[in-house]
Amino acid sequence: MLRATVLMLFICSLLTVACEDEIIETRPSNGQLEFSKDTVFLDTVFTNISSSTRSFKVYNRSSENINLQTIELATGESSFYRLNVNGIPGKSFENVPVLARDSIFIFVEATVDYNEVSDPLYVDQIVFDRGPNQQEVELVTLVQDAYFLFPERDANGIKETIVIGVGPDGEEIKVEGFYLEGSPEWTDEKPYVVYGFAGVGSGNTLTIEKGARIYFHDNSGLVVEQGARLKVEGTQESRVTFQGDRLESFFDDIPGQWSGILLREGSRDHIVSHAVIKNSNVGLFVDAAESSSSQPALRISNTEIYNTSSFGLFARQTEILGSNLVIGNNGSASLACTEAGSYRLAHSTFANFWSGGVRVLPAVLVSNVLESGQGEAGLQATFENCIIEGNQGIEFLLDQEAGSQIEFSFANSLLRFEDPGGLFQGDPLYDFANDELYRNNIYNGNPDFIDPVSNDLRIGEESQARGIGNILVADEFPFDLLGIDRRDSPDAGAYQHIIVEE
């Protein structure tokens, strides 16, 4: 028994010795470190909002283990940058070993208070071993001041909500949100960053002036209530932009970063001019907005809608006049005109080259399938001097409920409709020989887009949309999206063709 006990103690002592930390012999750095980046650029950030994380590697190319006596930010604890070295967060570190022919990772991020910096280009350094062997890596980020809009919290910490619709069972659909005070005017003085849904209350108008930049956080958007109005007043030189609030280049073209713009039932007389709406779930949802005697519910012109995870422009029971409108890269239809209403689209380009998954709907959907109780409500849709294209064979569909009324026409347009299986053969909605419905169109031609994958939907000189536009329509909308006069020989679509030099 005693012998067994002694043997066990001996074995444990061996294990203890074996598990002791190995002592690594190192020498001080001689200033011969190498870095995967000599400057770390963090993307543009809004004041007091954390940046994305960037990283780089520190290499010891020598055959000896070295010890970095210090790794620290040049401005010390007051720096708005933060580091993580070997999994340890901080702003300064001591005695960091780097094994021979090995490397370590350093991660960098920043949260900058715009009011505390003298220059929006905020810089600092990571300093390795101060003294004769000192080496540095530069840190650079651009900081933007902004107006931050968000729902308040009550005494119990619960955020305020607003109603954005009614569910199938009649229940209200509430989201975190708030109402803007009165009839505000948003300018280009500095960006607006919206958390939750910003609501425009009944009787009020939100005016967004030229050059304004609107950024939305995840699950955020803009809702215009009954009796309220949206006016977007961009210009050719200073467009209004709506997009998500992730400013890193990786997010430039990522769909679904924010919810979208909702023009609710009973809202009225909206104008959207020279705007870019991108990277949302839905670009514009026009839900039974109302017209006046002199103004359609929505007049939208010289506007681009890109990279939506579902619809680009979804409309129901409303009236829309669209010109020089470009919509592309949408997970569902680029344009959906549904459940009655009146829709006129002129010199517009709908080109859906969605590659983010299976797309069931075409680029353009015109559907008069009605909710119960609407009777024989009619739908009118007119497409003049347009391009309807995409990466599917059939890029426009017409859907009519029995007993409902639908009036439509496509004229002087370039249309994609390939039906090799004859699925729609004999359907009067697709009687391309009927001049009352289809006039002077080209089917399945070459649009010669410059780069549809990157949303450059300008057309080149090989485009079969060249010169097919109706001059009377062109006289009504004389300039293309880029301000080029189209009246002499109008092309279909939102752009006159360009000549691309080799």
Secondary structure, 3 states (H helix, E strand, C coil): CHHHHHHHHHHHHHHHHHHCCCCCCCEECCCCCEECCCEEEEEEEECCCCCCCEEEEEEECCCCCEEEEEEEECCHHHCCEEEEECCEEECEEEEEEECCCEEEEEEEEECCCHHHCCCCEEEEEEEECCCCCCEEEEEEEEEECCEEECCCECCCCCECEEEEEECCCCCEEEEEEEECCCCCEECCCCCEEECCEEEECCCCEEEEECCCEEEECCCCEEEECCCCEEEEECCCCCCEEEEECCCCHHHCCCCCCECEEEECCCCECEEEECEEEECECCCEEEECCECCCCCCCEEEEEEEEEEECCCCEEEEEEEEEEEEEEEEEECCCCEEEEEEEEEEEECCEEEECCCCCCCCCCCEEEEECCCCCCCCCEEEEEEECCEEEECCCECEEEEECCCCEEEEEEECCEECECCCCCCCCCCHHHCCCCCCCEECCEECCCCCEEEHHHCEEEEECCCCCCCCCCHHHHHHCCECCCCCECCCCCCCCCCCCECCCC
